[in-house]
């Protein structure tokens, strides 16, 4: 994540219950950081918690769904295949890459 703005920003991931799952430190303007998190299927909010940034629209709601056929190895947290166990989709957007036909 890169902060190309003029103010400090962070990235907070919260589950559907509002509990923090992961977060970065506040990044100064021009700063950069990395956040790695493994998410179970469910609803999550990604937002900036600095000031009123979330209230000003710095929020993205995502749904993580399990991919058909993907299996996790017990106890390792790693996938048995080199494919993602889930995918992210903006709420209200189709998760399939197929386009719906207009009628």
N, CA, C and O atoms as a printed pandas DataFrame, in Angstrom:
     atom_number atom_name residue_name chain_id  residue_number  x_coord  y_coord  z_coord
0              1         N          UNK        A               1    0.850   -1.152    0.000
1              2        CA          UNK        A               1    0.000    0.000    0.000
2              3         C          UNK        A               1    0.908    1.230    0.000
3              4         O          UNK        A               1    1.893    1.286    0.737
4              5         N          UNK        A               2    0.568    2.205   -0.828
5              6        CA          UNK        A               2    1.340    3.443   -0.900
6              7         C          UNK        A               2    0.439    4.621   -0.556
7              8         O          UNK        A               2   -0.704    4.684   -1.009
8              9         N          UNK        A               3    0.940    5.536    0.228
9             10        CA          UNK        A               3    0.195    6.739    0.573
10            11         C          UNK        A               3    0.665    7.871   -0.331
11            12         O          UNK        A               3    1.705    8.485   -0.092
12            13         N          UNK        A               4   -0.116    8.133   -1.368
13            14        CA          UNK        A               4    0.202    9.205   -2.307
14            15         C          UNK        A               4   -0.481   10.515   -1.931
15            16         O          UNK        A               4   -0.387   11.502   -2.661
16            17         N          UNK        A               5   -1.168   10.520   -0.790
17            18        CA          UNK        A               5   -1.904   11.705   -0.376
18            19         C          UNK        A               5   -1.059   12.686    0.416
19            20         O          UNK        A               5    0.158   12.540    0.526
20            21         N          UNK        A               6   -1.739   13.701    0.971
21            22        CA          UNK        A               6   -1.059   14.735    1.755
22            23         C          UNK        A               6   -1.240   14.543    3.252
23            24         O          UNK        A               6   -0.685   15.298    4.051
24            25         N          UNK        A               7   -2.027   13.520    3.638
25            26        CA          UNK        A               7   -2.290   13.241    5.051
26            27         C          UNK        A               7   -1.900   11.807    5.354
27            28         O          UNK        A               7   -1.722   10.997    4.444
28            29         N          UNK        A               8   -1.767   11.495    6.641
29            30        CA          UNK        A               8   -1.493   10.130    7.051
30            31         C          UNK        A               8   -2.703    9.248    6.804
31            32         O          UNK        A               8   -3.840    9.707    6.912
32            33         N          UNK        A               9   -2.467    7.990    6.473
33            34        CA          UNK        A               9   -3.539    7.018    6.243
34            35         C          UNK        A               9   -3.096    5.667    6.782
35            36         O          UNK        A               9   -1.904    5.378    6.880
36            37         N          UNK        A              10   -4.085    4.845    7.131
37            38        CA          UNK        A              10   -3.818    3.461    7.484
38            39         C          UNK        A              10   -4.838    2.589    6.769
39            40         O          UNK        A              10   -5.719    3.099    6.077
40            41         N          UNK        A              11   -4.722    1.281    6.933
41            42        CA          UNK        A              11   -5.689    0.349    6.373
42            43         C          UNK        A              11   -6.083   -0.602    7.483
43            44         O          UNK        A              11   -5.239   -1.288    8.059
44            45         N          UNK        A              12   -7.380   -0.637    7.780
45            46        CA          UNK        A              12   -7.917   -1.506    8.821
46            47         C          UNK        A              12   -8.894   -2.470    8.163
47            48         O          UNK        A              12   -9.718   -2.067    7.342
48            49         N          UNK        A              13   -8.798   -3.753    8.530
49            50        CA          UNK        A              13   -9.716   -4.772    8.041
50            51         C          UNK        A              13  -10.568   -5.217    9.220
51            52         O          UNK        A              13  -10.042   -5.642   10.249
52            53         N          UNK        A              14  -11.893   -5.118    9.067
53            54        CA          UNK        A              14  -12.819   -5.534   10.118
54            55         C          UNK        A              14  -13.757   -6.598    9.578
55            56         O          UNK        A              14  -14.141   -6.571    8.409
56            57         N          UNK        A              15  -14.131   -7.556   10.462
57            58        CA          UNK        A              15  -15.098   -8.567   10.051
58            59         C          UNK        A              15  -16.510   -8.010   10.163
59            60         O          UNK        A              15  -16.694   -6.850   10.531
60            61         N          UNK        A              16  -17.508   -8.833    9.847
61            62        CA          UNK        A              16  -18.904   -8.386    9.835
62            63         C          UNK        A              16  -19.379   -7.917   11.206
63            64         O          UNK        A              16  -20.307   -7.113   11.291
64            65         N          UNK        A              17  -18.760   -8.406   12.281
65            66        CA          UNK        A              17  -19.133   -7.995   13.630
66            67         C          UNK        A              17  -18.443   -6.722   14.089
67            68         O          UNK        A              17  -18.688   -6.252   15.200
68            69         N          UNK        A              18  -17.577   -6.152   13.242
69            70        CA          UNK        A              18  -16.863   -4.925   13.584
70            71         C          UNK        A              18  -15.560   -5.147   14.326
71            72         O          UNK        A              18  -14.922   -4.187   14.759
72            73         N          UNK        A              19  -15.149   -6.419   14.482
73            74        CA          UNK        A              19  -13.874   -6.718   15.146
74            75         C          UNK        A              19  -12.717   -6.546   14.171
75            76         O          UNK        A              19  -12.800   -6.952   13.012
76            77         N          UNK        A              20  -11.640   -5.939   14.655
77            78        CA          UNK        A              20  -10.463   -5.730   13.813
78            79         C          UNK        A              20   -9.774   -7.059   13.546
79            80         O          UNK        A              20   -9.471   -7.811   14.472
80            81         N          UNK        A              21   -9.529   -7.340   12.267
81            82        CA          UNK        A              21   -8.859   -8.563   11.845
82            83         C          UNK        A              21   -7.380   -8.287   11.596
83            84         O          UNK        A              21   -6.523   -9.107   11.930
84            85         N          UNK        A              22   -7.086   -7.131   11.010
85            86        CA          UNK        A              22   -5.709   -6.749   10.694
86            87         C          UNK        A              22   -5.663   -5.244   10.472
87            88         O          UNK        A              22   -6.685   -4.620   10.187
88            89         N          UNK        A              23   -4.469   -4.663   10.602
89            90        CA          UNK        A              23   -4.313   -3.222   10.387
90            91         C          UNK        A              23   -2.854   -2.879   10.139
91            92         O          UNK        A              23   -1.945   -3.589   10.570
92            93         N          UNK        A              24   -2.655   -1.774    9.435
93            94        CA          UNK        A              24   -1.311   -1.231    9.262
94            95         C          UNK        A              24   -1.120   -0.108   10.274
95            96         O          UNK        A              24   -2.075    0.331   10.916
96            97         N          UNK        A              25    0.102    0.343   10.410
97            98        CA          UNK        A              25    0.393    1.566   11.147
98            99         C          UNK        A              25   -0.036    2.737   10.255
99           100         O          UNK        A              25   -0.246    2.556    9.056
100          101         N          UNK        A              26   -0.162    3.909   10.820
101          102        CA          UNK        A              26   -0.463    5.089   10.010
102          103         C          UNK        A              26    0.762    5.394    9.148
103          104         O          UNK        A              26    1.881    5.509    9.647
104          105         N          UNK        A              27    0.522    5.521    7.854
105          106        CA          UNK        A              27    1.605    5.813    6.914
106          107         C          UNK        A              27    1.629    7.308    6.627
107          108         O          UNK        A              27    0.606    7.895    6.272
108          109         N          UNK        A              28    2.777    7.911    6.779
109          110        CA          UNK        A              28    2.955    9.329    6.488
110          111         C          UNK        A              28    2.842    9.558    4.984
111          112         O          UNK        A              28    3.028    8.621    4.208
112          113         N          UNK        A              29    2.542   10.785    4.556
113          114        CA          UNK        A              29    2.512   11.072    3.123
114          115         C          UNK        A              29    3.799   10.603    2.455
115          116         O          UNK        A              29    4.896   10.873    2.944
116          117         N          UNK        A              30    3.659    9.901    1.336
117          118        CA          UNK        A              30    4.813    9.359    0.622
118          119         C          UNK        A              30    5.275    8.022    1.154
119          120         O          UNK        A              30    6.154    7.395    0.563
120          121         N          UNK        A              31    4.698    7.566    2.270
121          122        CA          UNK        A              31    5.090    6.298    2.872
122          123         C          UNK        A              31    4.449    5.107    2.179
123          124         O          UNK        A              31    3.519    5.256    1.387
124          125         N          UNK        A              32    4.962    3.927    2.491
125          126        CA          UNK        A              32    4.432    2.689    1.921
126          127         C          UNK        A              32    4.520    1.591    2.968
127          128         O          UNK        A              32    5.343    1.653    3.881
128          129         N          UNK        A              33    3.677    0.602    2.828
129          130        CA          UNK        A              33    3.675   -0.518    3.753
130          131         C          UNK        A              33    3.008   -1.721    3.124
131          132         O          UNK        A              33    2.471   -1.640    2.020
132          133         N          UNK        A              34    3.045   -2.832    3.829
133          134        CA          UNK        A              34    2.454   -4.078    3.359
134          135         C          UNK        A              34    1.573   -4.642    4.449
135          136         O          UNK        A              34    1.919   -4.588    5.629
136          137         N          UNK        A              35    0.441   -5.182    4.058
137          138        CA          UNK        A              35   -0.454   -5.858    4.985
138          139         C          UNK        A              35   -0.828   -7.183    4.347
139          140         O          UNK        A              35   -1.405   -7.218    3.260
140          141         N          UNK        A              36   -0.500   -8.268    5.022
141          142        CA          UNK        A              36   -0.845   -9.595    4.531
142          143         C          UNK        A              36   -1.808  -10.216    5.526
143          144         O          UNK        A              36   -1.529  -10.264    6.724
144          145         N          UNK        A              37   -2.937  -10.689    5.030
145          146        CA          UNK        A              37   -3.959  -11.260    5.904
146          147         C          UNK        A              37   -4.662  -12.393    5.158
147          148         O          UNK        A              37   -4.930  -12.290    3.961
148          149         N          UNK        A              38   -4.956  -13.471    5.879
149          150        CA          UNK        A              38   -5.722  -14.580    5.327
150          151         C          UNK        A              38   -7.137  -14.456    5.857
151          152         O          UNK        A              38   -7.352  -14.437    7.069
152          153         N          UNK        A              39   -8.095  -14.372    4.959
153          154        CA          UNK        A              39   -9.488  -14.153    5.345
154          155         C          UNK        A              39  -10.326  -15.393    5.067
155          156         O          UNK        A              39  -10.229  -16.000    4.001
156          157         N          UNK        A              40  -11.140  -15.753    6.031
157          158        CA          UNK        A              40  -12.115  -16.820    5.853
158          159         C          UNK        A              40  -13.281  -16.257    5.057
159          160         O          UNK        A              40  -13.455  -15.040    5.005
160          161         N          UNK        A              41  -14.083  -17.116    4.436
161          162        CA          UNK        A              41  -15.268  -16.604    3.735
162          163         C          UNK        A              41  -16.129  -15.772    4.684
163          164         O          UNK        A              41  -16.330  -16.142    5.841
164          165         N          UNK        A              42  -16.629  -14.655    4.187
165          166        CA          UNK        A              42  -17.463  -13.768    4.992
166          167         C          UNK        A              42  -17.417  -12.350    4.462
167          168         O          UNK        A              42  -16.872  -12.089    3.389
168          169         N          UNK        A              43  -17.996  -11.437    5.227
169          170        CA          UNK        A              43  -18.077  -10.027    4.858
170          171         C          UNK        A              43  -17.013   -9.248    5.640
171          172         O          UNK        A              43  -16.816   -9.481    6.832
172          173         N          UNK        A              44  -16.337   -8.330    4.964
173          174        CA          UNK        A              44  -15.282   -7.534    5.589
174          175         C          UNK        A              44  -15.372   -6.084    5.126
175          176         O          UNK        A              44  -15.850   -5.797    4.028
176          177         N          UNK        A              45  -14.908   -5.179    5.978
177          178        CA          UNK        A              45  -14.798   -3.766    5.634
178          179         C          UNK        A              45  -13.325   -3.390    5.681
179          180         O          UNK        A              45  -12.655   -3.636    6.684
180          181         N          UNK        A              46  -12.811   -2.796    4.604
181          182        CA          UNK        A              46  -11.462   -2.270    4.531
182          183         C          UNK        A              46  -11.618   -0.759    4.601
183          184         O          UNK        A              46  -12.356   -0.181    3.804
184          185         N          UNK        A              47  -10.936   -0.106    5.542
185          186        CA          UNK        A              47  -11.130    1.335    5.698
186          187         C          UNK        A              47   -9.891    2.012    6.273
187          188         O          UNK        A              47   -8.952    1.361    6.731
188          189         N          UNK        A              48   -9.924    3.337    6.232
189          190        CA          UNK        A              48   -8.909    4.171    6.873
190          191         C          UNK        A              48   -9.511    4.664    8.179
191          192         O          UNK        A              48  -10.612    5.214    8.187
192          193         N          UNK        A              49   -8.791    4.469    9.293
193          194        CA          UNK        A              49   -9.324    4.865   10.603
194          195         C          UNK        A              49   -8.820    6.222   11.078
195          196         O          UNK        A              49   -9.118    6.630   12.200
196          197         N          UNK        A              50   -8.065    6.924   10.245
197          198        CA          UNK        A              50   -7.523    8.226   10.620
198          199         C          UNK        A              50   -8.633    9.281   10.537
199          200         O          UNK        A              50   -9.318    9.394    9.520
200          201         N          UNK        A              51   -8.801   10.046   11.609
201          202        CA          UNK        A              51   -9.794   11.123   11.611
202          203         C          UNK        A              51  -11.162   10.642   11.173
203          204         O          UNK        A              51  -11.644    9.611   11.643
204          205         N          UNK        A              52  -11.792   11.388   10.269
205          206        CA          UNK        A              52  -13.100   11.026    9.732
206          207         C          UNK        A              52  -12.970   10.477    8.313
207          208         O          UNK        A              52  -13.910   10.573    7.523
208          209         N          UNK        A              53  -11.809    9.901    7.983
209          210        CA          UNK        A              53  -11.588    9.408    6.620
210          211         C          UNK        A              53  -12.611    8.349    6.225
211          212         O          UNK        A              53  -13.090    8.344    5.091
212          213         N          UNK        A              54  -12.952    7.449    7.152
213          214        CA          UNK        A              54  -13.945    6.417    6.840
214          215         C          UNK        A              54  -15.292    7.074    6.521
215          216         O          UNK        A              54  -15.956    6.701    5.554
216          217         N          UNK        A              55  -15.681    8.033    7.324
217          218        CA          UNK        A              55  -16.936    8.735    7.101
218          219         C          UNK        A              55  -16.949    9.523    5.807
219          220         O          UNK        A              55  -18.012    9.809    5.257
220          221         N          UNK        A              56  -15.760    9.877    5.316
221          222        CA          UNK        A              56  -15.654   10.621    4.054
222          223         C          UNK        A              56  -15.585    9.679    2.857
223          224         O          UNK        A              56  -15.386   10.122    1.726
224          225         N          UNK        A              57  -15.751    8.378    3.104
225          226        CA          UNK        A              57  -15.814    7.431    1.992
226          227         C          UNK        A              57  -14.637    6.512    1.812
227          228         O          UNK        A              57  -14.618    5.728    0.863
228          229         N          UNK        A              58  -13.644    6.577    2.693
229          230        CA          UNK        A              58  -12.488    5.686    2.558
230          231         C          UNK        A              58  -12.823    4.333    3.185
231          232         O          UNK        A              58  -12.287    3.957    4.228
232          233         N          UNK        A              59  -13.719    3.624    2.519
233          234        CA          UNK        A              59  -14.172    2.313    2.981
234          235         C          UNK        A              59  -14.550    1.478    1.765
235          236         O          UNK        A              59  -15.139    1.979    0.808
236          237         N          UNK        A              60  -14.205    0.204    1.819
237          238        CA          UNK        A              60  -14.570   -0.733    0.764
238          239         C          UNK        A              60  -15.129   -1.973    1.443
239          240         O          UNK        A              60  -14.452   -2.591    2.265
240          241         N          UNK        A              61  -16.359   -2.340    1.105
241          242        CA          UNK        A              61  -16.977   -3.535    1.655
242          243         C          UNK        A              61  -16.753   -4.670    0.675
243          244         O          UNK        A              61  -17.016   -4.527   -0.520
244          245         N          UNK        A              62  -16.265   -5.806    1.179
245          246        CA          UNK        A              62  -15.970   -6.948    0.322
246          247         C          UNK        A              62  -16.579   -8.218    0.904
247          248         O          UNK        A              62  -16.792   -8.334    2.111
248          249         N          UNK        A              63  -16.851   -9.158    0.022
249          250        CA          UNK        A              63  -17.315  -10.481    0.416
250          251         C          UNK        A              63  -16.284  -11.482   -0.068
251          252         O          UNK        A              63  -15.936  -11.497   -1.248
252          253         N          UNK        A              64  -15.793  -12.317    0.832
253          254        CA          UNK        A              64  -14.850  -13.375    0.490
254          255         C          UNK        A              64  -15.653  -14.666    0.413
255          256         O          UNK        A              64  -16.358  -15.017    1.358
256          257         N          UNK        A              65  -15.548  -15.375   -0.708
257          258        CA          UNK        A              65  -16.243  -16.643   -0.889
258          259         C          UNK        A              65  -15.228  -17.737   -1.164
259          260         O          UNK        A              65  -14.184  -17.495   -1.770
260          261         N          UNK        A              66  -15.546  -18.936   -0.714
261          262        CA          UNK        A              66  -14.640  -20.070   -0.947
262          263         C          UNK        A              66  -14.768  -20.500   -2.397
263          264         O          UNK        A              66  -15.871  -20.624   -2.930
264          265         N          UNK        A              67  -13.641  -20.723   -3.014
265          266        CA          UNK        A              67  -13.608  -21.173   -4.399
266          267         C          UNK        A              67  -13.908  -22.665   -4.435
267          268         O          UNK        A              67  -13.379  -23.432   -3.631
268          269         N          UNK        A              68  -14.754  -23.068   -5.364
269          270        CA          UNK        A              68  -15.104  -24.477   -5.496
270          271         C          UNK        A              68  -13.864  -25.321   -5.739
271          272         O          UNK        A              68  -13.043  -24.989   -6.594
272          273         N          UNK        A              69  -13.725  -26.406   -4.998
273          274        CA          UNK        A              69  -12.620  -27.333   -5.212
274          275         C          UNK        A              69  -11.342  -26.994   -4.464
275          276         O          UNK        A              69  -10.432  -27.822   -4.423
276          277         N          UNK        A              70  -11.236  -25.823   -3.877
277          278        CA          UNK        A              70  -10.020  -25.465   -3.142
278          279         C          UNK        A              70  -10.064  -26.118   -1.769
279          280         O          UNK        A              70  -11.100  -26.110   -1.105
280          281         N          UNK        A              71   -8.960  -26.673   -1.352
281          282        CA          UNK        A              71   -8.878  -27.314   -0.041
282          283         C          UNK        A              71   -7.680  -26.767    0.717
283          284         O          UNK        A              71   -6.609  -26.571    0.143
284          285         N          UNK        A              72   -7.860  -26.525    1.990
285          286        CA          UNK        A              72   -6.744  -26.090    2.828
286          287         C          UNK        A              72   -6.116  -27.307    3.478
287          288         O          UNK        A              72   -6.820  -28.228    3.894
288          289         N          UNK        A              73   -4.798  -27.316    3.569
289          290        CA          UNK        A              73   -4.104  -28.386    4.291
290          291         C          UNK        A              73   -4.319  -28.179    5.777
291          292         O          UNK        A              73   -4.217  -27.054    6.266
292          293         N          UNK        A              74   -4.604  -29.209    6.476
293          294        CA          UNK        A              74   -4.861  -29.100    7.911
294          295         C          UNK        A              74   -3.643  -28.569    8.652
295          296         O          UNK        A              74   -2.526  -29.061    8.494
296          297         N          UNK        A              75   -3.894  -27.550    9.464
297          298        CA          UNK        A              75   -2.864  -27.028   10.353
298          299         C          UNK        A              75   -1.803  -26.149    9.724
299          300         O          UNK        A              75   -0.978  -25.588   10.445
300          301         N          UNK        A              76   -1.790  -26.007    8.402
301          302        CA          UNK        A              76   -0.734  -25.218    7.779
302          303         C          UNK        A              76   -1.202  -23.838    7.360
303          304         O          UNK        A              76   -0.402  -22.909    7.254
304          305         N          UNK        A              77   -2.517  -23.701    7.118
305          306        CA          UNK        A              77   -3.029  -22.441    6.608
306          307         C          UNK        A              77   -2.665  -22.225    5.147
307          308         O          UNK        A              77   -2.906  -21.154    4.589
308          309         N          UNK        A              78   -2.077  -23.261    4.524
309          310        CA          UNK        A              78   -1.686  -23.159    3.116
310          311         C          UNK        A              78   -2.605  -24.006    2.250
311          312         O          UNK        A              78   -3.142  -25.020    2.696
312          313         N          UNK        A              79   -2.776  -23.581    1.026
313          314        CA          UNK        A              79   -3.649  -24.279    0.105
314          315         C          UNK        A              79   -2.950  -25.480   -0.506
315          316         O          UNK        A              79   -1.728  -25.502   -0.658
316          317         N          UNK        A              80   -3.755  -26.482   -0.854
317          318        CA          UNK        A              80   -3.190  -27.656   -1.499
318          319         C          UNK        A              80   -2.921  -27.419   -2.976
319          320         O          UNK        A              80   -2.217  -28.204   -3.611
320          321         N          UNK        A              81   -3.466  -26.358   -3.524
321          322        CA          UNK        A              81   -3.229  -25.981   -4.917
322          323         C          UNK        A              81   -2.754  -24.536   -4.953
323          324         O          UNK        A              81   -3.106  -23.757   -4.066
324          325         N          UNK        A              82   -1.967  -24.157   -5.948
325          326        CA          UNK        A              82   -1.476  -22.779   -5.995
326          327         C          UNK        A              82   -2.508  -21.800   -6.538
327          328         O          UNK        A              82   -2.194  -20.982   -7.403
328          329         N          UNK        A              83   -3.750  -21.878   -6.032
329          330        CA          UNK        A              83   -4.804  -20.951   -6.421
330          331         C          UNK        A              83   -5.387  -20.348   -5.156
331          332         O          UNK        A              83   -5.328  -20.974   -4.097
332          333         N          UNK        A              84   -5.947  -19.155   -5.236
333          334        CA          UNK        A              84   -6.528  -18.549   -4.034
334          335         C          UNK        A              84   -7.727  -19.344   -3.541
335          336         O          UNK        A              84   -8.514  -19.861   -4.333
336          337         N          UNK        A              85   -7.856  -19.434   -2.198
337          338        CA          UNK        A              85   -8.974  -20.159   -1.604
338          339         C          UNK        A              85  -10.243  -19.338   -1.644
339          340         O          UNK        A              85  -11.330  -19.888   -1.467
340          341         N          UNK        A              86  -10.144  -18.055   -1.870
341          342        CA          UNK        A              86  -11.319  -17.193   -1.927
342          343         C          UNK        A              86  -11.077  -16.086   -2.923
343          344         O          UNK        A              86   -9.973  -15.932   -3.443
344          345         N          UNK        A              87  -12.108  -15.321   -3.185
345          346        CA          UNK        A              87  -11.948  -14.175   -4.071
346          347         C          UNK        A              87  -12.726  -13.022   -3.478
347          348         O          UNK        A              87  -13.680  -13.225   -2.727
348          349         N          UNK        A              88  -12.326  -11.834   -3.810
349          350        CA          UNK        A              88  -12.973  -10.643   -3.277
350          351         C          UNK        A              88  -13.889  -10.054   -4.334
351          352         O          UNK        A              88  -13.563  -10.055   -5.521
352          353         N          UNK        A              89  -15.026   -9.556   -3.902
353          354        CA          UNK        A              89  -15.938   -8.893   -4.822
354          355         C          UNK        A              89  -16.547   -7.703   -4.110
355          356         O          UNK        A              89  -16.871   -7.776   -2.925
356          357         N          UNK        A              90  -16.699   -6.628   -4.823
357          358        CA          UNK        A              90  -17.390   -5.487   -4.224
358          359         C          UNK        A              90  -18.832   -5.892   -3.980
359          360         O          UNK        A              90  -19.442   -6.587   -4.792
360          361         N          UNK        A              91  -19.359   -5.454   -2.868
361          362        CA          UNK        A              91  -20.744   -5.787   -2.551
362          363         C          UNK        A              91  -21.648   -5.288   -3.664
363          364         O          UNK        A              91  -21.529   -4.150   -4.118
364          365         N          UNK        A              92  -22.561   -6.164   -4.101
365          366        CA          UNK        A              92  -23.485   -5.797   -5.168
366          367         C          UNK        A              92  -22.949   -6.083   -6.564
367          368         O          UNK        A              92  -23.676   -5.935   -7.546
368          369         N          UNK        A              93  -21.695   -6.488   -6.664
369          370        CA          UNK        A              93  -21.100   -6.817   -7.951
370          371         C          UNK        A              93  -21.076   -8.337   -8.095
371          372         O          UNK        A              93  -20.860   -9.037   -7.105
372          373         N          UNK        A              94  -21.291   -8.867   -9.301
373          374        CA          UNK        A              94  -21.203  -10.314   -9.482
374          375         C          UNK        A              94  -19.774  -10.785   -9.255
375          376         O          UNK        A              94  -18.824  -10.100   -9.634
376          377         N          UNK        A              95  -19.619  -11.962   -8.634
377          378        CA          UNK        A              95  -18.288  -12.499   -8.394
378          379         C          UNK        A              95  -17.781  -13.291   -9.586
379          380         O          UNK        A              95  -16.597  -13.623   -9.650
380          381         N          UNK        A              96  -18.654  -13.597  -10.525
381          382        CA          UNK        A              96  -18.269  -14.341  -11.704
382          383         C          UNK        A              96  -17.690  -13.407  -12.751
383          384         O          UNK        A              96  -18.081  -12.244  -12.848
384          385         N          UNK        A              97  -16.751  -13.929  -13.534
385          386        CA          UNK        A              97  -16.181  -13.113  -14.604
386          387         C          UNK        A              97  -17.095  -13.107  -15.832
387          388         O          UNK        A              97  -16.888  -12.323  -16.759
388          389         N          UNK        A              98  -18.099  -13.976  -15.837
389          390        CA          UNK        A              98  -19.039  -14.005  -16.949
390          391         C          UNK        A              98  -19.974  -12.823  -16.877
391          392         O          UNK        A              98  -20.462  -12.479  -15.801
392          393         N          UNK        A              99  -20.228  -12.202  -18.003
393          394        CA          UNK        A              99  -21.147  -11.071  -18.032
394          395         C          UNK        A              99  -22.567  -11.579  -18.157
395          396         O          UNK        A              99  -22.827  -12.582  -18.822
396          397         N          UNK        A             100  -23.465  -10.889  -17.523
397          398        CA          UNK        A             100  -24.876  -11.239  -17.618
398          399         C          UNK        A             100  -25.438  -10.636  -18.898
399          400         O          UNK        A             100  -25.143   -9.492  -19.243
400          401         N          UNK        A             101  -26.254  -11.426  -19.599
401          402        CA          UNK        A             101  -26.823  -10.921  -20.838
402          403         C          UNK        A             101  -27.982   -9.985  -20.550
403          404         O          UNK        A             101  -28.740  -10.185  -19.600
404          405         N          UNK        A             102  -28.110   -8.969  -21.375
405          406        CA          UNK        A             102  -29.213   -8.021  -21.242
406          407         C          UNK        A             102  -30.374   -8.496  -22.080
407          408         O          UNK        A             102  -30.180   -8.954  -23.206
408          409         N          UNK        A             103  -31.569   -8.397  -21.554
409          410        CA          UNK        A             103  -32.761   -8.796  -22.308
410          411         C          UNK        A             103  -33.740   -7.677  -22.337
411          412         O          UNK        A             103  -34.813   -7.811  -22.924
